Amino acid sequence: MRALPWKRGVVTLLCVAFMFSVSICGEPPKEEGFVPLFNGKDLTGWHVIGTKAWVVEDGVLVCTGEGGGWLRSDQQYEDFILRLEYKISKGGNSGIFIRASERGNPAYTGMEVQILDSYGRKPTTSTAGAIYGAVAPSKEASKPAGEWNEVEITCKGPIVIVVLNGEKIVETNMDEHPRLKGRLRKGYIGLQNHGSRVEFRNIRIKVLKEGKE
């Protein structure tokens, strides 16, 4: 039995509408003002300091863990919101450097937001999400090794906020913290090679301008 022309037309329209809805749902949400720091293909925009242990695998930035050192952004940043995802190996250790200098230890010239396989542990100044050696997270919000974690770091003047997996775990004022008040207020973004395999993706940043955000 042949389908009537109008029925074929209705079916076609429904198929087109379905495909359109799927394509829209599959697109990641747009984040106003954010620009990617990692292009998913190579290390463009980054500079390796120390061992060349950084590779790109299937669109993911990977530290293989050989040697040591860090990967820094080509540009320096002052006030910003940084968002990224990371996945740490079992027993692994790494970090996100913010406002860091190229010379000296970036964890102390700027700051290090700790990456650690610390799921289920009591929060300290060296567990996941801490400002290393200075501010402990209010709670342990990291996921088990092998799972992706989402991080958002906001720096605006002396205020530093860390959100891990949707939980605000750090908010501090550098001017009021004896270990932070002398740190740099502008510097590089960096990813640490601490001898462990760690993966990063969806690295993006929004520069904050005075009077906004």
N, C-alpha and C positions, 0 to 999 in steps of 0.2 A: 504494500500500500504506500503510495507516494505521499510525502508530507506536504501539506499546503504551504504555499510561498510565505504567508504571513507567519506561520509557525516557525519556519526556518529563520525568518528575520528576528523573531523574538529570541530564539535560542542563540543566535549570533550575538545579539545585544547583551544577553545575560553572560555569555562567555567573555565578552570584552570587558564588561563591568567587573567580573570576578578577577580577571587578570590584572586590571588596573588596581583593584583593592589590594591584591597580594603584593604588587610592586610597591605600593605606598606603605603597607605594613612592614615590608622588609627593609625600608630605608631607615638608617639610624636617625635619631632626633637631631635637628640642627641646634647648635649651641652658639648663640649670638656672640660675636667678638672673639671666639676662640680660633686659633690657627694651629695646625699640626707642627710638632717638632720632629716627628719621625715619619718619613714618607712610605714606610713599609717595603722599601726596595733595597736601600743601601744606607750608608752612614753620612749622607749629605746633611750638612748642618751641625755635625758633631766632630769632635777632635779627641783622638785616643791619647790618654796619658798613661804610660806604663805598658804592660803587656798587651799585645794585639789579640785580645781574647773575645772580641765582639764580632758577631756574625748575624746575618738575617736569614731566618728559616721560615718559609711559608708566611711571609708578611709579619713575622714576630722578631723583635730585637732580642738577641740571646747573648748573655755573657756565659762563655763556656767554663769559666772558673780557673783557667790556667793563670799562674802568676798572680799579679795584683795590679793596682792602679785604678783608674776611673775613666769614664767617658763624659766629656763636658760639652755643653752647647757652644756654638760659635759666638753667640751673642750673650751679653750680660742683661740681667733683669733686676728691677728694683721692686716695684709693687705689681703683683700679679696673682692670678689664680691658675694653678697647675693641676691638671687632671691626667691620670694614667692608670693602667692596670698592670699588676705584676703577678708572677707565679714563681714561688720559691721551691727549691728542691728540699727533700727531707734533711733536716739538720742544717739547712742553708742560712747564710748571712749575707746581707747586702745593705744598700742604703740609697736614699735620694738626697743629694746635696742641693742646697738652695743658698743663693747669694754668696757663693764660694769664690775664692781667689784661686788662680792657677798655682801659685807658689804657697808652700806651707801645707798643712793638713786641712783639706776642705771641710772636714767635719767640725773644725774649730775656728777657722777664719770666717766661714759662714756658719751654716748649720746642717746637720744630717737628720733627716727623718728616717728612723730605723726600719729596715726590712729584715725580718727574722722569722724562722720557723718556731714561733712561740705560742702556737695555739694551745689554749687551756692553761697557760701559765699565769702566775700573778704578775700584774703590770709593774714594770720598773723603768728606769731611765734607759734601759737597753733592750726592751722588748718592742715588738712591732708597733709602729706609729709614734713612738717616743721621739722627742727631740733629744738626740743621743747625748747622754751624760748630763742633761740639764732638766728636762721636763718629762715625767712619766705620764703615760696615757691614763685617762680616768677609768678605763676598762679595757679588757682584752677583747679586741674586735676582729682579729685576723682569722682567716680561714685555714684549715689544715693544709699542710704541704701538698703541692700538686693541684691546688685549686686557684682560680683567679681572684685576686683582691682588687678592689677599686679604691683609689686614693685621690683626695682633693686637698691641696695645700694652698692656703691663702696667706699672702704677705702684703700688708698695707701699713706703711710706716713701721712702728714698733710692734704692731699686732701680728701674731702668727697663729693660724688656725689649721688644725689637721682633722680631716674627716676620713675615716676608714670604714669601708663597706656601709656607708650611710649613717655611721655613728660619729658625732663630734667627740673626739677623745682628747684633744689638746686645744687650749686657747690661752695664750700667754702674751704678756706685754714685755718686750725686751728691755725697755727702760727700767722696769721694776724687778728684773731678774739679774742677780749678781753675776751669773755665768754667761749671760747673753747680752748685757747692755753694751759691751765693747765690741761686739761682732759687726761685720760688714752689713750695710743696708742695701748694697747693690753688688751683684756678682753673677757667676755662672750657675746654670742648672747642671747637675751632674748625676751620674749613675755609678755606683760603686762596684768594683770587682774585688770581692773579699774572699776569693778562692772557692766560691760555690756557683753552681749553675743557677741562673735566675733569668726569667723571661719578662719582657716588657712589650706592651702594645697600647695603641690608642693614646699616645702621648700628645697632649695639646695644651696650649697656654693662652691665657687672656691677659693682656697688659692692662692694668688699672690706671686710669688717669685721675688727676687731682679733682676732688669734688664729685667723683662718680663711684658707684658701688659702695 
